[in-house]
């Protein structure tokens, strides 16, 4: 069993799981990398257009996994939803808090 990051919760309530380990769809595909360039996103709380190109099942955008999502895309998603108020991102994913997105 691999340690899992807590789900990301953004200012506007958007939630998603962001994982990276040797069993996840990420780059590099190892556990405890110093930094990742792509990560696995799972089960977002709402359809997110920035993630759709990476969807495993386009018919069920909130009930699917998004593989090898570039870390920059994850950062953009977080910023689009007002920044992160709770949760954790794998190393290498730029982190934007609500204060950094102008929501302090």
N, C-alpha and C positions, 0 to 999 in steps of 0.2 A: 504494500500500500504506500502510495506517495503522499507527502503532505500537500494539502490543497490550500490555495489562497482563498481567503474569504471573498465572497461576491463583492463586486464593485457596486456601490450605490452613489449615484450622482445627485446633484442639487435638485434637479427636476423629478427625481424619483426613478429614473431609468436605472435598471440593474442588469448585470451580466457577470458571468463567471469568466475569469481570465487565468489560464493555466499554462505551465511549461514544465515538462519533465520527460523522462525517456519513453513514457507511454502516450504522451500528448502529441498533437499535430503541431510541432514547433520546430524552430531552427535556432541553435543546434538541438537535436533530439536526444538530449541527455538531462539527467537530474542534477540540479544545483549548479547550472552553468553560471559563470561570472556575469554573462549578459546574453540576452536572446535578441534575435532580429525579427523573429516571427513567433506568434503564440497562438494557442487555441482559445477561442471564445465560445462560450456555450450558453444557450437558453436565455437570450436577452428578453427583457420584460416587454419590449415592443419591437416592431419591425424597424430596423435601422438601415437606411440606404447605403451608408458607407461600408457596412458589413456584407451586404447581399452578394457581391462578387465571390465571396469565400464560403457561401452556404453549402452545406452538404445536401440539404433538402429545401429548395426554394418554395415549395408548396406550404411549408410549415416554419416560417421564419423565427418564431419564438420557441419552437420545440426541436431545434436542431443544433448541430455543432458547426462552427466556422473554423476551418483549418488553415494553418499557416498565414494568419493575418499579420501583416507587417506591424511592427510596434508603433510606427508613426500613425497608422490608421487607428489603432487603439487609442492613442493619445488624442487624435482628432475627435473621436467619438466621445471621449470623456470631456473634452473642452466644449464640444457642441452641446452637451447636456449640463453645462454649468460647472464642471469640475467634480472631483471626487470628495465625498464627505465621509465615506466609510469603505473599508475593504483594502485589499492589497494587490499590487501588480508584480509580475515577475521582474527580475533585474533586467535592465535595458529598455524598459517601457518608460518613456517620458511621463512624469506624473504632474498633473495639474490639480491643485486644490481649488476649492471654491473661491478662496481669496485671490489666487493667481488669475482666475477667470473673471474677476471683478464682481464677485458675489459675496463679499465679506459683510 
